[in-house]
Amino acid sequence: MTFQLNLDLIDDKIEFFEAESIKTLEEKIQTQIENNKALMLHVHSVSHEMYVSEEGRRFYSAVVHFKAKK
């Protein structure tokens, strides 16, 4: 039996986040920034939006593009 280990690096990674408060959204993103440091990825760009439902509830979302450090 032959075992082959592939060590290709991740060059780009896009992650999506959502929360009911901006503070919670920021915490989720910061946690993932720390996790992605182990993969040698840094934040390349962030896009975010806020939506207010008909009931007045706010929802926050963000898309974070991580790229490999070169």
PQR file with spaces between the fields and no chain letter, atoms N, CA, C, O and H, PARSE charges and radii, in Angstrom:
ATOM       1  N    MET     1       0.841   -1.169    0.000 -0.4000 1.5000
ATOM       2  CA   MET     1       0.000    0.000    0.000 -0.0000 2.0000
ATOM       3  C    MET     1       0.894    1.243    0.000  0.5500 1.7000
ATOM       4  O    MET     1       1.834    1.349    0.788 -0.5500 1.4000
ATOM       5  N    THR     2       0.582    2.175   -0.896 -0.4000 1.5000
ATOM       6  CA   THR     2       1.356    3.403   -1.018 -0.0000 2.0000
ATOM       7  C    THR     2       0.538    4.570   -0.477  0.5500 1.7000
ATOM       8  O    THR     2      -0.641    4.721   -0.796 -0.5500 1.4000
ATOM       9  H    THR     2      -0.182    2.089   -1.536  0.4000 1.0000
ATOM      10  N    PHE     3       1.176    5.379    0.335 -0.4000 1.5000
ATOM      11  CA   PHE     3       0.527    6.551    0.900 -0.0000 2.0000
ATOM      12  C    PHE     3       1.213    7.786    0.354  0.5500 1.7000
ATOM      13  O    PHE     3       2.437    7.906    0.417 -0.5500 1.4000
ATOM      14  H    PHE     3       2.134    5.256    0.593  0.4000 1.0000
ATOM      15  N    GLN     4       0.418    8.708   -0.186 -0.4000 1.5000
ATOM      16  CA   GLN     4       0.985    9.928   -0.737 -0.0000 2.0000
ATOM      17  C    GLN     4       0.415   11.125    0.012  0.5500 1.7000
ATOM      18  O    GLN     4      -0.802   11.271    0.125 -0.5500 1.4000
ATOM      19  H    GLN     4      -0.575    8.609   -0.238  0.4000 1.0000
ATOM      20  N    LEU     5       1.279   11.963    0.512 -0.4000 1.5000
ATOM      21  CA   LEU     5       0.880   13.156    1.249 -0.0000 2.0000
ATOM      22  C    LEU     5       1.045   14.366    0.348  0.5500 1.7000
ATOM      23  O    LEU     5       2.138   14.627   -0.155 -0.5500 1.4000
ATOM      24  H    LEU     5       2.267   11.844    0.420  0.4000 1.0000
ATOM      25  N    ASN     6      -0.038   15.104    0.144 -0.4000 1.5000
ATOM      26  CA   ASN     6      -0.016   16.275   -0.714 -0.0000 2.0000
ATOM      27  C    ASN     6       0.036   17.520    0.167  0.5500 1.7000
ATOM      28  O    ASN     6      -0.865   17.739    0.976 -0.5500 1.4000
ATOM      29  H    ASN     6      -0.925   14.891    0.552  0.4000 1.0000
ATOM      30  N    LEU     7       1.072   18.333    0.024 -0.4000 1.5000
ATOM      31  CA   LEU     7       1.261   19.511    0.863 -0.0000 2.0000
ATOM      32  C    LEU     7       1.083   20.807    0.086  0.5500 1.7000
ATOM      33  O    LEU     7       1.820   21.767    0.310 -0.5500 1.4000
ATOM      34  H    LEU     7       1.804   18.156   -0.633  0.4000 1.0000
ATOM      35  N    ASP     8       0.123   20.847   -0.817 -0.4000 1.5000
ATOM      36  CA   ASP     8      -0.152   22.079   -1.556 -0.0000 2.0000
ATOM      37  C    ASP     8      -0.658   23.142   -0.593  0.5500 1.7000
ATOM      38  O    ASP     8      -1.470   22.868    0.290 -0.5500 1.4000
ATOM      39  H    ASP     8      -0.475   20.066   -0.999  0.4000 1.0000
ATOM      40  N    LEU     9      -0.167   24.349   -0.778 -0.4000 1.5000
ATOM      41  CA   LEU     9      -0.603   25.464    0.049 -0.0000 2.0000
ATOM      42  C    LEU     9      -1.886   26.067   -0.508  0.5500 1.7000
ATOM      43  O    LEU     9      -2.128   26.045   -1.715 -0.5500 1.4000
ATOM      44  H    LEU     9       0.493   24.572   -1.495  0.4000 1.0000
ATOM      45  N    ILE    10      -2.690   26.597    0.381 -0.4000 1.5000
ATOM      46  CA   ILE    10      -3.896   27.311   -0.029 -0.0000 2.0000
ATOM      47  C    ILE    10      -3.483   28.723   -0.406  0.5500 1.7000
ATOM      48  O    ILE    10      -2.856   29.418    0.393 -0.5500 1.4000
ATOM      49  H    ILE    10      -2.493   26.615    1.361  0.4000 1.0000
ATOM      50  N    ASP    11      -3.827   29.159   -1.618 -0.4000 1.5000
ATOM      51  CA   ASP    11      -3.481   30.507   -2.068 -0.0000 2.0000
ATOM      52  C    ASP    11      -4.575   31.510   -1.752  0.5500 1.7000
ATOM      53  O    ASP    11      -4.291   32.639   -1.349 -0.5500 1.4000
ATOM      54  H    ASP    11      -4.337   28.595   -2.267  0.4000 1.0000
ATOM      55  N    ASP    12      -5.802   31.111   -1.929 -0.4000 1.5000
ATOM      56  CA   ASP    12      -6.953   31.980   -1.699 -0.0000 2.0000
ATOM      57  C    ASP    12      -8.025   31.220   -0.931  0.5500 1.7000
ATOM      58  O    ASP    12      -8.218   30.018   -1.113 -0.5500 1.4000
ATOM      59  H    ASP    12      -6.032   30.195   -2.256  0.4000 1.0000
ATOM      60  N    LYS    13      -8.716   31.956   -0.068 -0.4000 1.5000
ATOM      61  CA   LYS    13      -9.801   31.354    0.707 -0.0000 2.0000
ATOM      62  C    LYS    13     -10.824   32.452    0.974  0.5500 1.7000
ATOM      63  O    LYS    13     -10.469   33.525    1.462 -0.5500 1.4000
ATOM      64  H    LYS    13      -8.559   32.933    0.079  0.4000 1.0000
ATOM      65  N    ILE    14     -12.076   32.194    0.663 -0.4000 1.5000
ATOM      66  CA   ILE    14     -13.141   33.160    0.907 -0.0000 2.0000
ATOM      67  C    ILE    14     -14.088   32.566    1.930  0.5500 1.7000
ATOM      68  O    ILE    14     -14.545   31.432    1.788 -0.5500 1.4000
ATOM      69  H    ILE    14     -12.365   31.323    0.267  0.4000 1.0000
ATOM      70  N    GLU    15     -14.378   33.348    2.968 -0.4000 1.5000
ATOM      71  CA   GLU    15     -15.257   32.873    4.034 -0.0000 2.0000
ATOM      72  C    GLU    15     -16.395   33.862    4.243  0.5500 1.7000
ATOM      73  O    GLU    15     -16.234   35.069    4.061 -0.5500 1.4000
ATOM      74  H    GLU    15     -14.006   34.269    3.084  0.4000 1.0000
ATOM      75  N    PHE    16     -17.548   33.326    4.627 -0.4000 1.5000
ATOM      76  CA   PHE    16     -18.758   34.111    4.831 -0.0000 2.0000
ATOM      77  C    PHE    16     -19.145   34.062    6.312  0.5500 1.7000
ATOM      78  O    PHE    16     -19.058   33.017    6.957 -0.5500 1.4000
ATOM      79  H    PHE    16     -17.679   32.346    4.775  0.4000 1.0000
ATOM      80  N    PHE    17     -19.570   35.206    6.831 -0.4000 1.5000
ATOM      81  CA   PHE    17     -19.936   35.307    8.233 -0.0000 2.0000
ATOM      82  C    PHE    17     -21.269   36.042    8.356  0.5500 1.7000
ATOM      83  O    PHE    17     -21.595   36.893    7.528 -0.5500 1.4000
ATOM      84  H    PHE    17     -19.641   36.055    6.307  0.4000 1.0000
ATOM      85  N    GLU    18     -22.046   35.705    9.407 -0.4000 1.5000
ATOM      86  CA   GLU    18     -23.269   36.438    9.689 -0.0000 2.0000
ATOM      87  C    GLU    18     -23.519   36.432   11.188  0.5500 1.7000
ATOM      88  O    GLU    18     -23.121   35.511   11.902 -0.5500 1.4000
ATOM      89  H    GLU    18     -21.781   35.014   10.080  0.4000 1.0000
ATOM      90  N    ALA    19     -24.195   37.490   11.649 -0.4000 1.5000
ATOM      91  CA   ALA    19     -24.495   37.613   13.071 -0.0000 2.0000
ATOM      92  C    ALA    19     -25.602   38.642   13.252  0.5500 1.7000
ATOM      93  O    ALA    19     -25.931   39.396   12.337 -0.5500 1.4000
ATOM      94  H    ALA    19     -24.518   38.238   11.069  0.4000 1.0000
ATOM      95  N    GLU    20     -26.170   38.654   14.463 -0.4000 1.5000
ATOM      96  CA   GLU    20     -27.225   39.609   14.770 -0.0000 2.0000
ATOM      97  C    GLU    20     -26.696   40.884   15.414  0.5500 1.7000
ATOM      98  O    GLU    20     -27.468   41.802   15.688 -0.5500 1.4000
ATOM      99  H    GLU    20     -25.903   38.041   15.207  0.4000 1.0000
ATOM     100  N    SER    21     -25.383   40.952   15.661 -0.4000 1.5000
ATOM     101  CA   SER    21     -24.787   42.192   16.170 -0.0000 2.0000
ATOM     102  C    SER    21     -23.430   42.383   15.497  0.5500 1.7000
ATOM     103  O    SER    21     -22.761   41.418   15.125 -0.5500 1.4000
ATOM     104  H    SER    21     -24.756   40.205   15.438  0.4000 1.0000
ATOM     105  N    ILE    22     -23.044   43.634   15.350 -0.4000 1.5000
ATOM     106  CA   ILE    22     -21.755   43.928   14.716 -0.0000 2.0000
ATOM     107  C    ILE    22     -20.607   43.411   15.580  0.5500 1.7000
ATOM     108  O    ILE    22     -19.582   42.973   15.057 -0.5500 1.4000
ATOM     109  H    ILE    22     -23.587   44.417   15.652  0.4000 1.0000
ATOM     110  N    LYS    23     -20.777   43.460   16.903 -0.4000 1.5000
ATOM     111  CA   LYS    23     -19.735   42.969   17.810 -0.0000 2.0000
ATOM     112  C    LYS    23     -19.510   41.468   17.622  0.5500 1.7000
ATOM     113  O    LYS    23     -18.369   41.011   17.553 -0.5500 1.4000
ATOM     114  H    LYS    23     -21.609   43.816   17.328  0.4000 1.0000
ATOM     115  N    THR    24     -20.593   40.712   17.542 -0.4000 1.5000
ATOM     116  CA   THR    24     -20.480   39.264   17.336 -0.0000 2.0000
ATOM     117  C    THR    24     -19.847   38.963   15.987  0.5500 1.7000
ATOM     118  O    THR    24     -19.028   38.051   15.872 -0.5500 1.4000
ATOM     119  H    THR    24     -21.520   41.083   17.598  0.4000 1.0000
ATOM     120  N    LEU    25     -20.222   39.728   14.966 -0.4000 1.5000
ATOM     121  CA   LEU    25     -19.634   39.536   13.635 -0.0000 2.0000
ATOM     122  C    LEU    25     -18.131   39.780   13.682  0.5500 1.7000
ATOM     123  O    LEU    25     -17.356   38.998   13.132 -0.5500 1.4000
ATOM     124  H    LEU    25     -20.887   40.469   15.059  0.4000 1.0000
ATOM     125  N    GLU    26     -17.719   40.852   14.331 -0.4000 1.5000
ATOM     126  CA   GLU    26     -16.295   41.159   14.458 -0.0000 2.0000
ATOM     127  C    GLU    26     -15.553   40.059   15.204  0.5500 1.7000
ATOM     128  O    GLU    26     -14.436   39.705   14.829 -0.5500 1.4000
ATOM     129  H    GLU    26     -18.348   41.488   14.778  0.4000 1.0000
ATOM     130  N    GLU    27     -16.156   39.519   16.248 -0.4000 1.5000
ATOM     131  CA   GLU    27     -15.525   38.439   17.020 -0.0000 2.0000
ATOM     132  C    GLU    27     -15.345   37.191   16.162  0.5500 1.7000
ATOM     133  O    GLU    27     -14.297   36.547   16.210 -0.5500 1.4000
ATOM     134  H    GLU    27     -17.064   39.807   16.553  0.4000 1.0000
ATOM     135  N    LYS    28     -16.368   36.848   15.377 -0.4000 1.5000
ATOM     136  CA   LYS    28     -16.274   35.676   14.498 -0.0000 2.0000
ATOM     137  C    LYS    28     -15.156   35.849   13.478  0.5500 1.7000
ATOM     138  O    LYS    28     -14.378   34.926   13.235 -0.5500 1.4000
ATOM     139  H    LYS    28     -17.219   37.371   15.338  0.4000 1.0000
ATOM     140  N    ILE    29     -15.082   37.024   12.891 -0.4000 1.5000
ATOM     141  CA   ILE    29     -14.042   37.281   11.883 -0.0000 2.0000
ATOM     142  C    ILE    29     -12.662   37.242   12.528  0.5500 1.7000
ATOM     143  O    ILE    29     -11.742   36.641   11.974 -0.5500 1.4000
ATOM     144  H    ILE    29     -15.714   37.774   13.089  0.4000 1.0000
ATOM     145  N    GLN    30     -12.502   37.872   13.690 -0.4000 1.5000
ATOM     146  CA   GLN    30     -11.205   37.889   14.363 -0.0000 2.0000
ATOM     147  C    GLN    30     -10.740   36.482   14.724  0.5500 1.7000
ATOM     148  O    GLN    30      -9.559   36.163   14.592 -0.5500 1.4000
ATOM     149  H    GLN    30     -13.249   38.360   14.140  0.4000 1.0000
ATOM     150  N    THR    31     -11.667   35.642   15.179 -0.4000 1.5000
ATOM     151  CA   THR    31     -11.317   34.249   15.490 -0.0000 2.0000
ATOM     152  C    THR    31     -10.789   33.539   14.250  0.5500 1.7000
ATOM     153  O    THR    31      -9.805   32.803   14.322 -0.5500 1.4000
ATOM     154  H    THR    31     -12.627   35.901   15.287  0.4000 1.0000
ATOM     155  N    GLN    32     -11.442   33.761   13.112 -0.4000 1.5000
ATOM     156  CA   GLN    32     -11.019   33.083   11.893 -0.0000 2.0000
ATOM     157  C    GLN    32      -9.708   33.661   11.362  0.5500 1.7000
ATOM     158  O    GLN    32      -8.924   32.939   10.745 -0.5500 1.4000
ATOM     159  H    GLN    32     -12.241   34.359   13.053  0.4000 1.0000
ATOM     160  N    ILE    33      -9.461   34.947   11.591 -0.4000 1.5000
ATOM     161  CA   ILE    33      -8.170   35.534   11.209 -0.0000 2.0000
ATOM     162  C    ILE    33      -7.053   34.813   11.959  0.5500 1.7000
ATOM     163  O    ILE    33      -6.032   34.458   11.372 -0.5500 1.4000
ATOM     164  H    ILE    33     -10.097   35.533   12.092  0.4000 1.0000
ATOM     165  N    GLU    34      -7.252   34.601   13.247 -0.4000 1.5000
ATOM     166  CA   GLU    34      -6.244   33.888   14.054 -0.0000 2.0000
ATOM     167  C    GLU    34      -6.067   32.455   13.563  0.5500 1.7000
ATOM     168  O    GLU    34      -4.940   31.968   13.473 -0.5500 1.4000
ATOM     169  H    GLU    34      -8.082   34.890   13.724  0.4000 1.0000
ATOM     170  N    ASN    35      -7.169   31.774   13.244 -0.4000 1.5000
ATOM     171  CA   ASN    35      -7.086   30.393   12.742 -0.0000 2.0000
ATOM     172  C    ASN    35      -6.334   30.336   11.414  0.5500 1.7000
ATOM     173  O    ASN    35      -5.539   29.423   11.192 -0.5500 1.4000
ATOM     174  H    ASN    35      -8.084   32.170   13.317  0.4000 1.0000
ATOM     175  N    ASN    36      -6.577   31.296   10.540 -0.4000 1.5000
ATOM     176  CA   ASN    36      -5.957   31.276    9.220 -0.0000 2.0000
ATOM     177  C    ASN    36      -4.493   31.676    9.231  0.5500 1.7000
ATOM     178  O    ASN    36      -3.782   31.442    8.254 -0.5500 1.4000
ATOM     179  H    ASN    36      -7.222   32.038   10.721  0.4000 1.0000
ATOM     180  N    LYS    37      -4.032   32.276   10.322 -0.4000 1.5000
ATOM     181  CA   LYS    37      -2.590   32.572   10.443 -0.0000 2.0000
ATOM     182  C    LYS    37      -1.778   31.282   10.397  0.5500 1.7000
ATOM     183  O    LYS    37      -0.660   31.263    9.882 -0.5500 1.4000
ATOM     184  H    LYS    37      -4.610   32.465   11.116  0.4000 1.0000
ATOM     185  N    ALA    38      -2.346   30.203   10.939 -0.4000 1.5000
ATOM     186  CA   ALA    38      -1.655   28.906   10.911 -0.0000 2.0000
ATOM     187  C    ALA    38      -1.489   28.399    9.482  0.5500 1.7000
ATOM     188  O    ALA    38      -0.570   27.633    9.195 -0.5500 1.4000
ATOM     189  H    ALA    38      -3.254   30.218   11.357  0.4000 1.0000
ATOM     190  N    LEU    39      -2.379   28.827    8.586 -0.4000 1.5000
ATOM     191  CA   LEU    39      -2.289   28.446    7.170 -0.0000 2.0000
ATOM     192  C    LEU    39      -1.503   29.472    6.362  0.5500 1.7000
ATOM     193  O    LEU    39      -1.420   29.386    5.137 -0.5500 1.4000
ATOM     194  H    LEU    39      -3.126   29.449    8.819  0.4000 1.0000
ATOM     195  N    MET    40      -0.921   30.457    7.078 -0.4000 1.5000
ATOM     196  CA   MET    40      -0.145   31.535    6.461 -0.0000 2.0000
ATOM     197  C    MET    40      -0.999   32.362    5.499  0.5500 1.7000
ATOM     198  O    MET    40      -0.545   32.753    4.424 -0.5500 1.4000
ATOM     199  H    MET    40      -0.989   30.526    8.073  0.4000 1.0000
ATOM     200  N    LEU    41      -2.236   32.617    5.904 -0.4000 1.5000
ATOM     201  CA   LEU    41      -3.145   33.443    5.118 -0.0000 2.0000
ATOM     202  C    LEU    41      -3.385   34.756    5.861  0.5500 1.7000
ATOM     203  O    LEU    41      -3.462   34.776    7.090 -0.5500 1.4000
ATOM     204  H    LEU    41      -2.605   32.299    6.777  0.4000 1.0000
ATOM     205  N    HIS    42      -3.502   35.843    5.115 -0.4000 1.5000
ATOM     206  CA   HIS    42      -3.829   37.134    5.711 -0.0000 2.0000
ATOM     207  C    HIS    42      -5.058   37.706    5.013  0.5500 1.7000
ATOM     208  O    HIS    42      -5.443   37.242    3.940 -0.5500 1.4000
ATOM     209  H    HIS    42      -3.440   35.827    4.117  0.4000 1.0000
ATOM     210  N    VAL    43      -5.665   38.704    5.621 -0.4000 1.5000
ATOM     211  CA   VAL    43      -6.866   39.319    5.052 -0.0000 2.0000
ATOM     212  C    VAL    43      -6.469   40.167    3.846  0.5500 1.7000
ATOM     213  O    VAL    43      -5.629   41.061    3.943 -0.5500 1.4000
ATOM     214  H    VAL    43      -5.352   39.082    6.493  0.4000 1.0000
ATOM     215  N    HIS    44      -7.082   39.870    2.730 -0.4000 1.5000
ATOM     216  CA   HIS    44      -6.862   40.640    1.501 -0.0000 2.0000
ATOM     217  C    HIS    44      -7.948   41.709    1.347  0.5500 1.7000
ATOM     218  O    HIS    44      -7.654   42.849    0.988 -0.5500 1.4000
ATOM     219  H    HIS    44      -7.765   39.144    2.651  0.4000 1.0000
ATOM     220  N    SER    45      -9.199   41.337    1.620 -0.4000 1.5000
ATOM     221  CA   SER    45     -10.290   42.311    1.540 -0.0000 2.0000
ATOM     222  C    SER    45     -11.473   41.842    2.378  0.5500 1.7000
ATOM     223  O    SER    45     -11.621   40.657    2.678 -0.5500 1.4000
ATOM     224  H    SER    45      -9.438   40.411    1.912  0.4000 1.0000
ATOM     225  N    VAL    46     -12.313   42.813    2.745 -0.4000 1.5000
ATOM     226  CA   VAL    46     -13.519   42.542    3.518 -0.0000 2.0000
ATOM     227  C    VAL    46     -14.662   43.324    2.893  0.5500 1.7000
ATOM     228  O    VAL    46     -14.510   44.495    2.546 -0.5500 1.4000
ATOM     229  H    VAL    46     -12.192   43.775    2.501  0.4000 1.0000
ATOM     230  N    SER    47     -15.797   42.673    2.754 -0.4000 1.5000
ATOM     231  CA   SER    47     -17.009   43.323    2.280 -0.0000 2.0000
ATOM     232  C    SER    47     -18.103   43.003    3.286  0.5500 1.7000
ATOM     233  O    SER    47     -18.225   41.860    3.724 -0.5500 1.4000
ATOM     234  H    SER    47     -15.920   41.722    3.036  0.4000 1.0000
ATOM     235  N    HIS    48     -18.899   44.000    3.656 -0.4000 1.5000
ATOM     236  CA   HIS    48     -19.922   43.739    4.663 -0.0000 2.0000
ATOM     237  C    HIS    48     -21.212   44.479    4.329  0.5500 1.7000
ATOM     238  O    HIS    48     -21.217   45.461    3.588 -0.5500 1.4000
ATOM     239  H    HIS    48     -18.799   44.929    3.300  0.4000 1.0000
ATOM     240  N    GLU    49     -22.302   43.977    4.900 -0.4000 1.5000
ATOM     241  CA   GLU    49     -23.626   44.565    4.693 -0.0000 2.0000
ATOM     242  C    GLU    49     -24.436   44.448    5.969  0.5500 1.7000
ATOM     243  O    GLU    49     -24.160   43.608    6.825 -0.5500 1.4000
ATOM     244  H    GLU    49     -22.297   43.179    5.502  0.4000 1.0000
ATOM     245  N    MET    50     -25.454   45.316    6.083 -0.4000 1.5000
ATOM     246  CA   MET    50     -26.400   45.228    7.171 -0.0000 2.0000
ATOM     247  C    MET    50     -27.794   45.212    6.563  0.5500 1.7000
ATOM     248  O    MET    50     -28.084   45.957    5.627 -0.5500 1.4000
ATOM     249  H    MET    50     -25.679   45.998    5.387  0.4000 1.0000
ATOM     250  N    TYR    51     -28.652   44.358    7.101 -0.4000 1.5000
ATOM     251  CA   TYR    51     -30.024   44.222    6.622 -0.0000 2.0000
ATOM     252  C    TYR    51     -30.955   44.421    7.806  0.5500 1.7000
ATOM     253  O    TYR    51     -30.702   43.890    8.888 -0.5500 1.4000
ATOM     254  H    TYR    51     -28.417   43.752    7.862  0.4000 1.0000
ATOM     255  N    VAL    52     -32.027   45.178    7.617 -0.4000 1.5000
ATOM     256  CA   VAL    52     -33.040   45.359    8.659 -0.0000 2.0000
ATOM     257  C    VAL    52     -34.317   44.678    8.177  0.5500 1.7000
ATOM     258  O    VAL    52     -34.849   45.004    7.117 -0.5500 1.4000
ATOM     259  H    VAL    52     -32.232   45.609    6.738  0.4000 1.0000
ATOM     260  N    SER    53     -34.799   43.722    8.978 -0.4000 1.5000
ATOM     261  CA   SER    53     -36.025   42.995    8.614 -0.0000 2.0000
ATOM     262  C    SER    53     -37.248   43.892    8.815  0.5500 1.7000
ATOM     263  O    SER    53     -37.147   44.980    9.383 -0.5500 1.4000
ATOM     264  H    SER    53     -34.366   43.457    9.840  0.4000 1.0000
ATOM     265  N    GLU    54     -38.375   43.430    8.351 -0.4000 1.5000
ATOM     266  CA   GLU    54     -39.623   44.174    8.514 -0.0000 2.0000
ATOM     267  C    GLU    54     -39.979   44.364    9.992  0.5500 1.7000
ATOM     268  O    GLU    54     -40.675   45.314   10.351 -0.5500 1.4000
ATOM     269  H    GLU    54     -38.457   42.546    7.890  0.4000 1.0000
ATOM     270  N    GLU    55     -39.503   43.464   10.835 -0.4000 1.5000
ATOM     271  CA   GLU    55     -39.750   43.561   12.280 -0.0000 2.0000
ATOM     272  C    GLU    55     -38.752   44.486   12.965  0.5500 1.7000
ATOM     273  O    GLU    55     -38.848   44.712   14.171 -0.5500 1.4000
ATOM     274  H    GLU    55     -38.937   42.692   10.543  0.4000 1.0000
ATOM     275  N    GLY    56     -37.799   45.020   12.216 -0.4000 1.5000
ATOM     276  CA   GLY    56     -36.795   45.916   12.783 -0.0000 2.0000
ATOM     277  C    GLY    56     -35.542   45.239   13.296  0.5500 1.7000
ATOM     278  O    GLY    56     -34.674   45.902   13.864 -0.5500 1.4000
ATOM     279  H    GLY    56     -37.721   44.836   11.236  0.4000 1.0000
ATOM     280  N    ARG    57     -35.425   43.921   13.109 -0.4000 1.5000
ATOM     281  CA   ARG    57     -34.210   43.195   13.539 -0.0000 2.0000
ATOM     282  C    ARG    57     -33.092   43.428   12.542  0.5500 1.7000
ATOM     283  O    ARG    57     -33.306   43.411   11.330 -0.5500 1.4000
ATOM     284  H    ARG    57     -36.130   43.382   12.648  0.4000 1.0000
ATOM     285  N    ARG    58     -31.916   43.643   13.059 -0.4000 1.5000
ATOM     286  CA   ARG    58     -30.740   43.865   12.209 -0.0000 2.0000
ATOM     287  C    ARG    58     -29.947   42.575   12.052  0.5500 1.7000
ATOM     288  O    ARG    58     -29.794   41.799   12.995 -0.5500 1.4000
ATOM     289  H    ARG    58     -31.742   43.658   14.044  0.4000 1.0000
ATOM     290  N    PHE    59     -29.454   42.367   10.852 -0.4000 1.5000
ATOM     291  CA   PHE    59     -28.581   41.232   10.551 -0.0000 2.0000
ATOM     292  C    PHE    59     -27.350   41.765    9.838  0.5500 1.7000
ATOM     293  O    PHE    59     -27.455   42.579    8.920 -0.5500 1.4000
ATOM     294  H    PHE    59     -29.579   42.997   10.086  0.4000 1.0000
ATOM     295  N    TYR    60     -26.198   41.306   10.262 -0.4000 1.5000
ATOM     296  CA   TYR    60     -24.932   41.734    9.684 -0.0000 2.0000
ATOM     297  C    TYR    60     -24.287   40.552    8.989  0.5500 1.7000
ATOM     298  O    TYR    60     -24.333   39.424    9.480 -0.5500 1.4000
ATOM     299  H    TYR    60     -26.112   40.645   11.007  0.4000 1.0000
ATOM     300  N    SER    61     -23.683   40.824    7.834 -0.4000 1.5000
ATOM     301  CA   SER    61     -22.964   39.764    7.129 -0.0000 2.0000
ATOM     302  C    SER    61     -21.670   40.337    6.569  0.5500 1.7000
ATOM     303  O    SER    61     -21.549   41.540    6.337 -0.5500 1.4000
ATOM     304  H    SER    61     -23.646   41.740    7.435  0.4000 1.0000
ATOM     305  N    ALA    62     -20.711   39.450    6.360 -0.4000 1.5000
ATOM     306  CA   ALA    62     -19.423   39.865    5.815 -0.0000 2.0000
ATOM     307  C    ALA    62     -18.832   38.738    4.988  0.5500 1.7000
ATOM     308  O    ALA    62     -19.058   37.557    5.251 -0.5500 1.4000
ATOM     309  H    ALA    62     -20.810   38.473    6.549  0.4000 1.0000
ATOM     310  N    VAL    63     -18.068   39.139    3.980 -0.4000 1.5000
ATOM     311  CA   VAL    63     -17.298   38.218    3.162 -0.0000 2.0000
ATOM     312  C    VAL    63     -15.839   38.633    3.329  0.5500 1.7000
ATOM     313  O    VAL    63     -15.482   39.785    3.086 -0.5500 1.4000
ATOM     314  H    VAL    63     -17.884   40.098    3.766  0.4000 1.0000
ATOM     315  N    VAL    64     -15.003   37.688    3.744 -0.4000 1.5000
ATOM     316  CA   VAL    64     -13.592   37.981    3.944 -0.0000 2.0000
ATOM     317  C    VAL    64     -12.774   37.136    2.980  0.5500 1.7000
ATOM     318  O    VAL    64     -12.913   35.914    2.930 -0.5500 1.4000
ATOM     319  H    VAL    64     -15.293   36.752    3.942  0.4000 1.0000
ATOM     320  N    HIS    65     -11.918   37.808    2.212 -0.4000 1.5000
ATOM     321  CA   HIS    65     -11.039   37.141    1.262 -0.0000 2.0000
ATOM     322  C    HIS    65      -9.657   37.057    1.895  0.5500 1.7000
ATOM     323  O    HIS    65      -9.019   38.075    2.165 -0.5500 1.4000
ATOM     324  H    HIS    65     -11.806   38.801    2.252  0.4000 1.0000
ATOM     325  N    PHE    66      -9.209   35.836    2.125 -0.4000 1.5000
ATOM     326  CA   PHE    66      -7.875   35.588    2.678 -0.0000 2.0000
ATOM     327  C    PHE    66      -6.949   35.192    1.531  0.5500 1.7000
ATOM     328  O    PHE    66      -7.357   34.469    0.623 -0.5500 1.4000
ATOM     329  H    PHE    66      -9.728   35.010    1.905  0.4000 1.0000
ATOM     330  N    LYS    67      -5.711   35.662    1.573 -0.4000 1.5000
ATOM     331  CA   LYS    67      -4.719   35.310    0.560 -0.0000 2.0000
ATOM     332  C    LYS    67      -3.439   34.855    1.255  0.5500 1.7000
ATOM     333  O    LYS    67      -3.160   35.225    2.395 -0.5500 1.4000
ATOM     334  H    LYS    67      -5.380   36.250    2.311  0.4000 1.0000
ATOM     335  N    ALA    68      -2.679   34.050    0.537 -0.4000 1.5000
ATOM     336  CA   ALA    68      -1.411   33.552    1.068 -0.0000 2.0000
ATOM     337  C    ALA    68      -0.394   34.682    1.138  0.5500 1.7000
ATOM     338  O    ALA    68      -0.333   35.545    0.263 -0.5500 1.4000
ATOM     339  H    ALA    68      -2.906   33.750   -0.389  0.4000 1.0000
ATOM     340  N    LYS    69       0.396   34.654    2.197 -0.4000 1.5000
ATOM     341  CA   LYS    69       1.486   35.621    2.311 -0.0000 2.0000
ATOM     342  C    LYS    69       2.601   35.206    1.374  0.5500 1.7000
ATOM     343  O    LYS    69       2.982   34.036    1.322 -0.5500 1.4000
ATOM     344  H    LYS    69       0.346   33.953    2.908  0.4000 1.0000
ATOM     345  N    LYS    70       3.109   36.152    0.652 -0.4000 1.5000
ATOM     346  CA   LYS    70       4.180   35.828   -0.309 -0.0000 2.0000
ATOM     347  C    LYS    70       5.427   36.571    0.029  0.5500 1.7000
ATOM     348  O    LYS    70       6.436   36.431   -0.663 -0.5500 1.4000
ATOM     349  H    LYS    70       2.800   37.102    0.695  0.4000 1.0000
